[in-house]
Amino acid sequence: MSEPIVDRVLLTNDDGIDAPGLAVLERVAATLAREVWVVAPEHDQSGTSHSISLHAPLRISERGARRFGITGTPGDCVVMAARHLMRDTPPDLVLSGINRGGNLGLETVFSGTVGAAMTGMLLGIRSIALSQVFTDRNAVKWDTARALAPGVIRKLLSTGWSDGACLNVNFPDVAADAAGPLTVTRQGVGLVKAIDVRPHVDPRGIAYHWLQFSRGERPDVDDAEAMVVARGGISVTPLRFERTDDEAAAGLAAALGRA
């Protein structure tokens, strides 16, 4: 068995504490850390980005040794772990995932998986979001992430990346032995084309609505994470909170100056 490379790792996700991807991540983390903590949402929190709960109480359920469910968002889970449950011995690393489905391009703005890693970064903890891309949601290639994630995480930790970024990793929808190399990528556009509203009526005749992403191939730069993963590679994109569009800012300043 490989030597641990961190003392304490915190695991969370947005699919919920009983999600299969989290079970995969627990097996991965056991090869990396001397102590593994799981603090994850009680229920699916996909799409919550890095939101935190300011207007509702958070409840904790103990699920076993160093394993807790939280009635909140992935961001809540990271804060509850780092500032409460693990306050005296904080984590050296946050791993969020492994998400069922890719977090590519614009989708990372909405992702609770990525949001948890962003929250970890905000608290000064090295953080990595991990996702397993699929084409058939009933046949997710968890074995690919299980086989590749330990080596990928070890390699990334050895680089000592900037404290001002968290990392977003996506594993391709291919067998582990067919996967391409770990490649540094840009966020890019990704696969989200629109957000649609699906109206329905319940058995009592009351209207309700579902929001749904529409996805499909879109033109993108060659080193975008969606493009690299589509070619079978493993993508890693450094992400940060600073989202100022410098080109738009310069244009706006010039236009206001003329006005």
Buried (B, 14 or more C-beta within 10 A) or exposed (E): EEEBBBEBBBBBBBBBBEBEBBBBBBEBBBBBBEBBBBBBBBEBBBBBBBBBBEEEEBEBEEBEEBBBBBBBBBBBBBBBBBEEBBEEEBBBBBBBBBBBBBBBBBBBBBBBBBBBBBBBBBBEBBBBBBBBBBEEEEEBBBEBBBBBBBBBBBEBBEEEBEEEBBBBBBBBBBEBEEBBEBBEBBBBBBBBBEEEEEEEEEEEEEEEEEEEBEBEEBEBEEBBBBBBBBEBBBBBBBBEEEEEEEEEEEEEEEEEEEE
